[in-house]
Amino acid sequence: MTTKALTAAASRYVNRKVKGKGATLDQGWQNRAWELYHLVPEVRFSATYMANGMSGATLYAGRRADDGTIEPAPNNHRASEIVQQIAGGPDGQSKMLTAFGKHLTVAGEGWIVIRPNADVLSPDAPEDGHDWKVLSTREVRAQQGKLVAEIEGEDVEVPAGDEETLDPDAPVALRVWEPDPERHIEADSPVRASIDLLEELLLLNGAVKAIARSRLTGRGILLVPKGVRFPTRPGQANAEDDLIELLMTIAETAIREPESAAATVPIVLEVPAETISDFKLLTFESNFDELALRLREEAIKRFATGLEMPAELLLGMSDTNHWGAWLLTSEAIRMGIEPKLATVCHALTQQWLRPLLQADHVDDWHRWLVWYDTAALRVRTNRSETALQAYDRGVISAEALRRETGFEESDKPTPEEEEARKPKPDPDAEEGQDDEDNEEQETDTDLPVDETADEPDTLPASARPAPGDGLLAAADGLIWAALSTAGDKLLRTPVCPRPERAKAREIQAAALHTALKVEPGQVEQYRLLDGAWVRVPEIAARYRLDADCLTAALDGYTRELIAAGIEHSYDVVPAVVTSCVGLAA
């Protein structure tokens, strides 16, 4: 596992931070960003998507090796113990990451307040542990040189720590933020860059709402020639209604009762006959009505492109196939979710894990860090089908099959059930077999016996010699080249739609079939393996094998890999070529 370059910031609340002139706890745009989160559904969706994605990650303690990779810490190491206790355990860590998914997307900043549970007696934390609270920028403020946090509706003063002598058991306030590239002390977020755009979107939403309400006030005015009575209300005798009063009455009825006739039937108005020759309908529509809808759609698209995830996730993926959806999700994890996880892990490393390790006098405290694992987010949706095929080929265990298909270990059959499922021998068949054996023995006595000592042309599989390393390496290279050829051809077939081919090229050609759904018949339809085995006769002659047998074995195995979406493994090569060993060329 390799590390990534971090652009993150974190700090403890200490004395010099409060006195520093450059420090800031309240930025006006952050309050407006939270208001837009509650007003604009697209903002809420993007923040919730990040939050749900981050909640699926797992935190663990790791050690940075000399080559830059991160090695997981042993379970009994002090670093592992500290990380396991963060936020009270896995459940609390999931909630903490969920909260930061929204904080870092909307305001670009959040706070963690950690207090000894002996002081607060929280039922959600161990008695000898710590109570962790994740707070937004609107819940933390500087007041008279002190930090005040609003926790569960109450103002709690967080004492400032001394940077030189930090007490591991004292309350701690951690500020975690995505730094602005212009001013590192300030936070930045995708919503910040889109505030004006979102204000425009709110205005357009209001315009569309007004348009809808105006349509509910009536479907226009119907002009009729003079001589047609103006409609009157019951009890009004022959008196005519005032026009303004009638319009208001119909509008109020239509808004209050959208399903009423007033919302669908136009208002009838009588005019002098010489002004119109026939009935005429006047509507309240304008050119801006359709324009407002287009402008709102454009604003949503612009906001989607400004997010740290593929725009299709917000705009919809109705035109995307299952592989394209998986690729977009993978891109969202890599470009959106993981950078935010790295920000939180950086804060926990610098301001929590390493100070505690240093206080415990761990020699290499500076090499340990909090890191994340997103393997659970990358599980393919067709993993169950792949697991069934892999189990049939004997490459995974029954336990792994149950895990990948969603069953528990308690669902496995009992020994009695396994015994009951075994096929029972047929007595009649056994008796018939004995008769056949007796007949063969009687017949064999009349046949000549071949007493030659020459080696037969063919041997049973169990008696054939094991393939050599050279043959295995050659077969492995042939299979890999064939898969690479098939992958290059897949890019030019309907299996990989044109809009997705640029992203597909980022995947290694020999593994592309694991990301695309290829039907067995499509291997032949698109000639994916044509020309892949031209060197097999040469290889077969070199190792004294039958060329047809080797070609059939390699071709059959490769076709099964492509159709099943399984990645090639060198460990399977001996089983593929063994059937041809011992067959003379």
C-alpha positions, 0 to 999 in steps of 0.5 A, a space after each residue: 500500500 502506497 501513500 499519497 501526497 496530503 494537502 490537509 491541515 490540523 491543529 490542536 487548540 493551544 494557547 498560541 493558536 488563540 492569541 495568533 492574529 491570523 487564526 480564525 474560527 468563523 468565516 461568513 461563507 461557511 454559515 451561508 454554505 450550511 444554509 445552502 446545504 439545507 436549502 439546495 437538495 443537490 448540495 445535500 446529496 453531494 455531502 451525503 454521498 461523501 459522508 456515506 462513502 467515508 463511513 464505509 472505510 476502516 481506520 487502522 494503525 500503520 508504519 511508514 516503511 523506507 520505501 514509502 509504503 504503509 505496513 499495518 501495525 501488529 494488533 498488540 502494538 501501542 499504535 494499534 491500541 490507540 487507533 482501535 480506541 479512537 471514537 470508542 471503536 469501529 461504530 464510533 469511527 464510522 459515525 465520525 467519518 460520516 460527519 466529516 464527509 459533510 463537514 469537509 464538503 460543505 464548510 471544508 472544516 470540522 472540529 473534534 472535541 475529546 474529553 476523558 469520559 471520567 469527566 463527562 460520563 458518556 454512556 457511549 464511551 468506555 469508563 476509562 476511555 474518552 468521549 469524542 464529539 464531532 462539531 461543525 463550524 457553527 458549534 465552535 466559537 472563540 469567545 473572549 480568548 477562549 474556545 467555547 463548544 456547543 455540545 448537546 445544546 450546552 456551551 462547554 469551555 475547552 481549556 487551552 493546552 500548553 504546546 510544550 507540555 501537552 497532557 494526554 489525559 486533558 480535554 483536546 480540541 482538534 481543528 480539521 480543515 481543507 486549507 485554502 491554497 491562497 491562505 493556509 489558515 482558512 478552509 476551502 470546500 467545493 461549496 465555497 466556489 459555488 456559492 454564487 452559482 447556488 444563489 442563482 439556483 435558488 433564484 431560479 427555483 423561486 422563478 420556477 415556483 412562481 411560474 407554477 403558481 401562476 399557472 395554478 391561478 388559471 389557464 388564461 382569459 377566454 375573450 368572447 364577443 359581446 352578447 355573452 353574459 359575464 359569469 355571476 355567482 349564485 345569489 347575485 341575480 343579474 349583477 355582473 362581477 367585478 373583473 379584479 375581484 373575480 380574478 382574485 377569487 379564481 386565483 385563490 381557489 386554484 392555489 388553495 385547491 390545485 385539483 379544482 376546476 379553477 386551476 384548469 378552466 380559463 376565466 371568461 370575459 365578454 368584450 365588444 363584438 367589433 373588437 373580436 370576431 370569434 372566441 380568443 384565448 389569452 394565456 399568461 405564459 412568457 418566453 422566460 418560462 422555458 428559459 428559467 428551466 434551461 438556466 436551472 438545469 445549466 446551473 445544476 450541471 455547473 455545480 456538479 462539475 465543481 464537485 470532487 466526484 464524477 458529475 454523473 453521480 449527481 446528474 444521474 446515470 440512466 445512460 451508463 451501463 453496469 461497468 460504467 457505473 462501477 468505474 464512476 464509483 471507483 473514480 469517486 472513491 479515488 478522487 473524492 472520498 479517499 482525499 477526505 479520508 486522508 485529511 482526517 487521518 492526517 489530523 488524527 496522526 499529527 494531533 492524537 496518535 503521535 503525541 500519545 506515542 511520544 508520551 509513552 516513549 515509543 522510539 519510532 513514534 514519528 513513523 506511525 500514523 492513522 490510515 484508512 482502508 477502502 477495500 469494502 467500498 470497491 467490492 464488485 457487484 458481480 462478486 457473487 457470480 464470480 465466487 461461484 465460478 471460482 468455487 467450481 474451479 476449486 480456487 476458493 474455499 466453501 467458507 469464502 463462497 459463503 462470505 461472498 454470496 452473503 451467507 453466514 458460517 452458521 448456514 453451512 451444512 452439518 456433517 449429517 446433511 453432507 452425508 445425506 447429500 452424497 450420491 448413493 450407490 446403485 446395487 443393480 448397477 454394481 451387480 451388472 458391473 460385477 457381471 461385466 468384470 467376470 465376462 472381461 476376465 473370461 474373455 481376456 484369457 483368450 486374447 494375446 498378452 502384450 509383453 513389450 517393455 516399450 513406454 506407451 504413447 499415452 499415459 494417465 494424467 496421474 502418471 504423467 511427469 510434471 511440466 517444467 518451469 520453462 514450459 510453465 513460463 512459456 504458457 503463462 506468457 502466451 496466456 497473458 499475451 492472448 488476454 492483452 490482445 483480447 483487451 485491445 480488441 474489446 476497446 473497439 467493440 460495443 462491449 465497451 461504449 465509446 464514452 467509456 473507452 478513455 477511462 477503459 484505457 487506464 486499465 491494463 489490457 490483460 485485465 480489462 475483461 474483469 471490468 467488462 461483462 463479456 458473454 461467452 459467445 462474444 469471444 467468438 463474435 468479436 474474434 477476441 482470440 484470433 491470432 493469439 496462438 500462432 506461436 503455440 506450435 513452436 513452443 510445443 515442438 520445443 518441449 515435445 508436446 502435441 501442438 493441437 492439445 496445447 492450443 486447445 488447453 490454452 484457448 479453452 482456459 483463456 475463453 473461460 477467464 474472459 467469460 467469467 471475468 476472472 483475472 489470470 493467475 500463474 498458479 493455475 498454469 500447471 493444471 492447464 498444461 498438464 493434460 498435454 504433458 506426455 503426448 508426443 509431438 
